Amino acid sequence: MKAKKGFNLRNVCGEQIIVAEGKENIDFSNIISMNESSAYLWKSIQHMENFTAEDLRDLLTQEYEVDEETALRDAKEIAKQWIKAGIATE
């Protein structure tokens, strides 16, 4: 998977929000709000050329007290949501 360029995480009134930057990414019909763990993952993958659900799992288990099975399940779900929202590609 790959994070699409032009989508950046910003803190807006205490909420972690993905903000589209650049004309080609502007779509105001969908605001993407992230919780603490998804915001942590988004920040962490920004420097990666590509990432996998296993990469996300590893990041989760390093940062949070969670077992690998649960972390992988959650990682796959968040990746699926990012792809559906159009901020990441397969």
C-alpha positions as a printed Julia matrix, in Angstrom:
90×3 Matrix{Float64}:
   0.0     0.0    0.0
   0.98    3.58  -0.39
  -0.18    6.83   1.19
  -1.37    9.28  -1.43
   0.64   12.48  -1.66
  -1.05   15.71  -0.68
  -2.95   14.45   2.35
  -1.56   15.76   5.63
  -2.57   15.32   9.24
  -3.48   18.53  11.06
  -4.82   19.3   14.52
  -8.01   21.32  14.06
  -9.74   22.39  17.27
  -8.34   19.4   19.11
  -9.3    16.9   16.39
  -6.8    15.04  14.21
  -8.02   15.69  10.65
  -6.62   14.7    7.27
  -6.36   17.82   5.12
  -6.07   17.62   1.34
  -3.51   19.97  -0.11
  -3.36   20.75  -3.8
  -6.2    21.32  -6.29
  -6.31   17.69  -7.43
  -7.04   16.45  -3.89
  -9.71   18.9   -2.83
 -13.02   17.19  -2.07
 -14.99   18.83   0.7
 -17.69   16.14   0.71
 -15.71   13.93   3.1
 -13.79   15.02   6.2
 -11.42   12.39   7.55
 -11.04   12.46  11.31
  -8.56   10.15  13.02
  -8.3     8.85  16.54
  -4.98    8.8   18.39
  -3.8     5.43  17.11
  -4.77    5.99  13.46
  -3.12    9.45  13.56
   0.04    7.81  14.98
   0.01    5.27  12.12
  -0.58    7.96   9.48
   2.35   10.04  10.77
   4.54    6.93  10.89
   3.92    5.83   7.3
   4.44    9.25   5.73
   8.16    8.59   5.25
   7.61    5.09   3.79
   7.49    4.5    0.03
   5.14    1.55   0.6
   3.68   -0.13   3.65
   1.86   -3.35   4.5
  -0.69   -4.32   7.12
   2.2    -6.08   8.85
   4.12   -2.78   9.01
   1.09   -1.17  10.64
   0.81   -4.13  13.05
   4.45   -3.69  14.05
   3.96    0.02  14.65
   0.92   -0.68  16.81
   2.64   -3.33  18.91
   5.66   -1.05  19.43
   3.54    1.88  20.6
   0.62    0.22  22.39
   0.09   -2.76  24.66
  -1.72   -4.94  22.14
  -1.15   -8.5   20.96
  -0.02   -9.12  17.38
  -3.27  -10.82  16.3
  -5.44   -7.91  17.43
  -2.98   -5.37  16.03
  -2.97   -7.09  12.62
  -6.76   -7.24  12.52
  -6.94   -3.53  13.38
  -4.17   -2.69  10.88
  -6.03   -4.41   8.05
  -9.22   -2.56   8.94
  -7.57    0.87   9.06
  -5.77    0.22   5.76
  -9.12   -0.76   4.2
 -10.69    2.46   5.53
  -7.81    4.58   4.19
  -8.17    3.02   0.74
 -11.94    3.54   0.78
 -11.45    7.17   1.85
  -9.02    7.68  -1.03
  -6.0     8.65   1.06
  -4.08    5.42   0.35
  -3.78    3.0   -2.56
  -3.19   -0.73  -2.75
